Amino acid sequence: MFTTKEVPLALARLQHQPQPVARKKPEHWYRRKFKEREQQLEKQKKSAWRINDLRANKNGFHHDVYWITQDLYRGNWRLNKKEGSGIQSYCTGNRYEGDWKKDRREGYGTFYIREDGKYRVVYKGYWKSGNLHGPGYLHCAYGEVYEGDFERGVRSGYGRQTYYCPQSGRYHVYVGQWRDDKREGTGTLTVVNGDVYEGCFSNDKKHGKGVFYYTTSRCRYDGLWREDVAICGTYSKMESDYEFKTPLPHLELRNADTFASCLIDKIVQDDGLQILSC
């Protein structure tokens, strides 16, 4: 306890003591707090938008969904994208029936084009990212058929292609390996007159080692080829028809020498997704 005399002295001491000063926070602290608040508000807005968007998304099966381009889709959806099985009818008259993934043709499906009021099957097989990919059957406009493997929309792998000869009205057949839509590797080419070539191909031509059987003259050439031309080898007589390793098939299909062009003229793009490219 202070005495009466000590009180003025104590008050004087208190007056001379430094008073605490409120520190002002640095400017970057306010900026950080303001930014955090903005981010929090933006997150709340996004959450509300996402919830409302999910409510509006198409999920499951829908009967008919139309586009402004007059395209029509009937099938399954997931998060507002075509997913699962469905049928797409295009304004061009073409049609796709099969599997979808993330708005693209993927899985197994059949593509049709409309001619003279009727649907004609163009491709039946597997797809990936909207392109022909995997085993399938491709039918050209003139009746030619390719049966085999595809990769990224072109013939690649192993397959069988038919070619029509307009002069004779009969058909060539190639069975063998492909790469980038061309004959590449080993294969067998059966010509309309019965001649057979067995050997190597490169860039869609006979190239490398191969044997050519001439049925009319009953001869065979065994040697090297360069871009469809025999350059070095031996000719010999065939003793019997049993020298043919591959039976000659009887076919009734048409020209595929212009395989890619005749098809692409008919089918180029639908829904912005390329069906076949060379």
C-alpha positions in Angstrom: 0.0 0.0 0.0 1.2 3.4 -0.9 1.3 6.2 1.7 -0.2 9.6 1.0 3.2 10.9 0.1 4.2 8.0 -2.1 1.1 8.2 -4.4 2.3 11.3 -6.4 5.7 9.6 -6.8 4.1 6.4 -8.1 1.9 8.3 -10.6 5.0 10.2 -11.8 6.8 7.0 -12.4 3.9 5.5 -14.4 3.7 8.6 -16.5 7.4 8.3 -17.4 7.2 4.6 -18.3 6.9 3.8 -22.1 3.3 2.9 -23.1 2.8 -0.3 -25.2 2.2 0.5 -28.9 -0.1 -1.6 -31.0 1.9 -3.1 -33.9 0.6 -2.7 -37.4 0.6 -6.0 -39.3 2.7 -6.0 -42.5 1.0 -5.4 -45.8 1.7 -9.0 -47.1 -0.3 -10.4 -44.2 -3.4 -8.5 -45.4 -2.8 -9.6 -48.9 -2.6 -13.3 -47.9 -5.7 -13.1 -45.8 -7.6 -11.4 -48.7 -6.4 -14.1 -51.1 -7.4 -16.9 -48.8 -10.9 -15.4 -48.4 -11.2 -15.1 -52.2 -10.2 -18.7 -52.7 -12.7 -19.8 -50.1 -15.5 -18.0 -51.8 -14.4 -19.3 -55.2 -14.4 -22.8 -53.9 -17.9 -22.4 -52.5 -19.1 -21.2 -55.9 -17.4 -24.1 -57.7 -18.9 -26.6 -55.3 -22.4 -25.2 -55.9 -21.8 -25.1 -59.6 -20.6 -28.7 -59.7 -23.5 -29.9 -57.7 -26.0 -28.2 -60.0 -24.1 -29.4 -63.1 -24.2 -33.0 -61.8 -27.9 -32.7 -61.3 -28.2 -31.5 -64.9 -25.9 -34.1 -66.5 -27.3 -36.9 -68.6 -26.7 -40.3 -66.9 -28.0 -43.7 -67.8 -30.2 -44.5 -70.7 -31.9 -41.7 -72.7 -34.2 -42.3 -75.6 -33.7 -39.5 -78.1 -31.2 -36.7 -77.8 -31.0 -34.3 -80.7 -28.3 -31.9 -81.8 -28.7 -28.6 -83.6 -27.1 -30.4 -86.6 -30.0 -32.8 -86.6 -27.8 -35.7 -85.4 -29.7 -38.1 -83.1 -28.3 -40.3 -80.3 -30.2 -43.0 -78.4 -28.4 -44.9 -75.7 -26.4 -44.7 -72.5 -24.7 -41.7 -71.0 -22.3 -41.0 -68.2 -21.6 -37.5 -66.9 -23.1 -35.9 -70.0 -21.0 -38.0 -72.4 -22.0 -41.0 -74.5 -20.8 -44.1 -72.7 -21.8 -47.7 -73.1 -24.0 -49.0 -75.9 -25.9 -46.6 -78.2 -27.0 -45.7 -81.7 -25.9 -42.5 -83.4 -27.8 -41.3 -86.5 -26.0 -38.6 -88.4 -27.5 -35.8 -90.5 -25.7 -37.3 -93.5 -27.9 -40.4 -93.2 -25.0 -42.5 -91.9 -25.4 -44.6 -88.7 -23.3 -46.2 -86.0 -24.5 -48.9 -83.6 -22.2 -50.1 -80.9 -20.1 -49.2 -77.9 -19.0 -45.7 -76.8 -16.5 -44.3 -74.3 -16.2 -40.6 -73.4 -18.2 -39.5 -76.4 -16.1 -41.6 -78.9 -16.7 -44.9 -80.6 -14.8 -47.4 -78.6 -15.3 -51.1 -78.3 -17.3 -53.2 -80.8 -19.6 -51.5 -83.3 -21.0 -51.3 -86.8 -21.0 -48.3 -89.1 -23.5 -48.0 -92.0 -23.9 -45.6 -94.8 -27.2 -44.8 -96.5 -27.5 -45.4 -100.2 -30.7 -45.3 -102.3 -32.8 -45.3 -99.2 -31.1 -48.4 -97.7 -28.3 -48.9 -95.1 -25.1 -50.7 -96.2 -22.6 -52.0 -93.8 -19.2 -50.4 -94.3 -17.3 -51.5 -91.2 -18.0 -54.1 -88.5 -15.5 -54.6 -85.8 -13.5 -52.9 -83.1 -12.9 -49.2 -82.4 -10.6 -47.1 -80.3 -10.8 -43.4 -79.7 -13.1 -43.1 -82.7 -10.9 -45.0 -85.1 -10.9 -48.5 -86.5 -8.6 -50.5 -84.2 -8.4 -54.2 -83.8 -10.0 -57.0 -85.9 -12.8 -56.1 -88.2 -14.5 -56.3 -91.6 -14.3 -53.4 -94.0 -16.6 -53.3 -97.1 -15.8 -51.0 -100.0 -18.4 -49.3 -102.2 -17.8 -51.8 -105.1 -18.0 -54.9 -103.0 -14.4 -55.4 -102.0 -13.8 -56.7 -98.5 -10.8 -56.5 -96.1 -10.9 -58.9 -93.2 -8.2 -58.5 -90.6 -6.4 -56.1 -88.2 -6.6 -52.3 -88.0 -4.5 -49.9 -86.1 -5.4 -46.2 -85.7 -7.8 -46.3 -88.6 -5.7 -48.1 -91.2 -4.9 -51.7 -92.1 -2.0 -52.9 -89.9 -1.2 -56.4 -88.8 -2.5 -59.5 -90.6 -5.4 -59.5 -93.0 -7.0 -60.6 -96.3 -7.9 -58.1 -99.1 -9.7 -58.7 -102.3 -9.0 -56.8 -105.6 -11.3 -56.7 -108.6 -9.9 -57.0 -112.1 -12.3 -55.1 -114.5 -10.7 -56.7 -117.6 -11.5 -60.2 -116.6 -14.3 -59.6 -114.2 -12.5 -61.9 -111.7 -10.6 -61.2 -108.5 -7.1 -61.0 -107.0 -6.6 -62.0 -103.4 -3.9 -61.0 -101.0 -3.4 -62.7 -97.6 -0.6 -61.6 -95.3 0.9 -58.8 -93.3 0.1 -55.0 -93.5 1.5 -51.8 -92.1 0.2 -48.3 -92.4 -2.5 -49.4 -94.9 0.0 -51.1 -97.3 1.2 -54.6 -97.9 4.3 -55.0 -95.8 6.1 -58.2 -94.7 5.3 -61.7 -95.9 2.2 -62.6 -97.8 0.5 -64.5 -100.7 -1.0 -62.8 -103.7 -3.3 -64.9 -106.0 -3.8 -63.3 -109.4 -7.0 -63.7 -111.4 -5.4 -66.1 -114.0 -4.3 -68.4 -111.2 -0.7 -67.2 -110.9 0.5 -67.1 -107.3 3.2 -65.0 -105.6 4.5 -66.1 -102.2 7.1 -63.9 -100.5 8.0 -60.5 -99.2 6.3 -57.2 -99.8 7.4 -53.6 -99.1 5.5 -50.4 -99.6 2.6 -52.3 -101.2 4.9 -54.0 -103.8 6.7 -57.3 -104.3 10.1 -56.6 -102.7 12.6 -59.0 -101.4 12.7 -62.8 -101.6 9.8 -64.5 -103.2 8.5 -67.3 -105.5 6.1 -66.7 -108.4 4.1 -69.6 -109.9 3.0 -69.3 -113.5 0.1 -71.6 -114.1 -0.2 -71.1 -117.8 3.4 -72.0 -118.6 3.8 -74.3 -115.6 7.0 -72.5 -114.5 8.2 -71.0 -111.3 10.5 -68.1 -110.5 12.4 -68.2 -107.3 14.5 -65.2 -106.4 14.7 -61.6 -105.5 12.3 -58.8 -106.4 12.6 -55.0 -106.3 9.4 -52.9 -106.5 7.4 -55.5 -108.4 10.3 -56.4 -110.8 12.2 -59.7 -110.7 15.9 -58.9 -110.6 17.8 -62.1 -109.7 16.7 -65.7 -109.5 16.1 -69.0 -111.2 13.3 -70.3 -113.4 12.3 -73.9 -113.3 9.5 -76.2 -114.6 6.7 -77.3 -112.2 6.2 -81.0 -112.2 2.7 -80.9 -110.8 0.0 -78.6 -109.4 0.9 -79.8 -106.0 3.8 -77.3 -105.9 1.2 -74.6 -105.0 1.2 -74.2 -101.3 -1.9 -72.1 -101.3 -5.2 -73.2 -102.9 -6.7 -70.8 -105.4 -9.9 -69.4 -104.0 -13.1 -68.9 -105.9 -14.3 -65.3 -105.3 -16.9 -63.0 -106.6 -15.9 -59.5 -105.2 -14.7 -56.3 -106.8 -11.8 -53.9 -107.3 -9.8 -52.8 -104.2 -6.8 -51.3 -106.0 -8.4 -47.9 -105.1 -9.5 -49.4 -101.8 -8.9 -46.3 -99.6 -10.0 -43.7 -102.1 -13.3 -45.3 -102.9 -14.2 -45.6 -99.3 -13.0 -42.3 -98.0 -15.0 -40.6 -100.8 -18.1 -42.1 -99.2 -17.1 -41.8 -95.6 -14.8 -39.0 -94.5 -16.0 -37.6 -91.2 -19.1 -37.8 -89.0 -19.6 -36.0 -85.7 -16.1 -34.6 -86.2 -14.5 -38.0 -85.7 -12.4 -39.5 -88.5 -13.5 -43.0 -89.5 -10.7 -44.0 -91.8 -7.6 -42.1 -92.8 -4.7 -43.0 -95.0 
